[in-house]
Amino acid sequence: MSTYLYKKRILKLSILFDVVLFESDSEEDFATHIVNECYDLERMMGNLSYYFDYKAFASDLFISDYIFEDGYVFRR
C-alpha cells in the first residue's frame, strides 16, 4: 500500500473513531503503556506485580473501549 493511501486510511479511521491515541506494535504494547503511565503496580501489588497479565488487560481494553488498526490505537 502506498504511503498516501495508508495515511488516507488512517485519516478516515481517525475521523470515524475520534482520534489516534497511540502508535503501537500491538494491543499488549498499548496496555503495557497504559498500566505504566496510570498505575504503580509495584507499590500496589508488591512482588505480585511481576504476575500482572498485560495480555488479558489488553483484551479487556479492546473489547469495547479501543480499536487497534495498522499499528494505531483509536478510541471508540
C-alpha positions as CSV (number, residue, x, y, z in Angstrom):
1,M,0.0,0.0,0.0
2,S,1.4,3.4,-0.9
3,T,2.2,5.9,1.8
4,Y,-0.5,8.2,0.5
5,L,-3.2,5.5,0.7
6,Y,-2.0,4.4,4.1
7,K,-2.2,7.9,5.5
8,K,-5.6,8.4,3.9
9,R,-6.9,5.2,5.5
10,I,-5.6,6.3,8.9
11,L,-7.2,9.7,8.5
12,K,-10.6,8.0,7.7
13,L,-10.2,5.8,10.8
14,S,-9.3,8.8,13.0
15,I,-12.4,10.7,11.8
16,L,-14.6,7.6,12.3
17,F,-13.2,6.8,15.8
18,D,-12.4,10.3,17.2
19,V,-8.7,10.4,17.4
20,V,-5.4,8.4,17.1
21,L,-4.4,7.9,20.7
22,F,-1.2,5.9,20.3
23,E,1.1,4.4,17.8
24,S,1.8,0.8,18.9
25,D,3.2,-2.5,17.9
26,S,0.4,-4.5,19.4
27,E,-2.6,-4.3,21.7
28,E,-0.5,-5.7,24.5
29,D,2.1,-2.9,24.0
30,F,-0.6,-0.3,24.4
31,A,-1.9,-2.0,27.5
32,T,1.6,-2.0,29.0
33,H,1.9,1.7,28.2
34,I,-1.4,2.5,29.9
35,V,-0.5,0.5,33.0
36,N,2.9,2.1,33.3
37,E,1.5,5.6,32.9
38,C,-1.5,5.2,35.2
39,Y,-0.6,2.8,37.9
40,D,2.3,2.0,40.2
41,L,1.9,-1.8,40.2
42,E,4.9,-2.4,42.3
43,R,3.6,-0.1,45.0
44,M,0.1,-1.5,44.7
45,M,0.9,-5.2,44.4
46,G,4.5,-5.6,45.6
47,N,6.2,-8.7,44.1
48,L,2.9,-9.8,42.7
49,S,3.2,-7.1,40.1
50,Y,5.5,-9.4,38.1
51,Y,2.5,-11.6,37.5
52,F,0.2,-8.9,36.1
53,D,-1.3,-10.2,32.9
54,Y,-0.9,-7.5,30.3
55,K,-2.4,-9.6,27.5
56,A,-5.6,-10.2,29.5
57,F,-5.7,-6.4,30.3
58,A,-5.3,-5.6,26.7
59,S,-8.1,-7.9,25.8
60,D,-10.4,-6.2,28.2
61,L,-9.4,-2.7,26.9
62,F,-10.1,-3.6,23.3
63,I,-13.4,-5.4,23.9
64,S,-15.3,-2.1,23.9
65,D,-13.1,1.0,24.5
66,Y,-10.4,0.9,21.9
67,I,-9.6,-0.3,18.4
68,F,-6.2,-1.4,17.1
69,E,-5.7,-0.9,13.4
70,D,-2.5,-1.0,11.4
71,G,-0.3,0.0,14.4
72,Y,-2.6,2.7,15.7
73,V,-4.9,2.8,18.6
74,F,-8.2,4.6,18.3
75,R,-10.9,5.3,21.0
76,R,-14.4,4.1,20.1
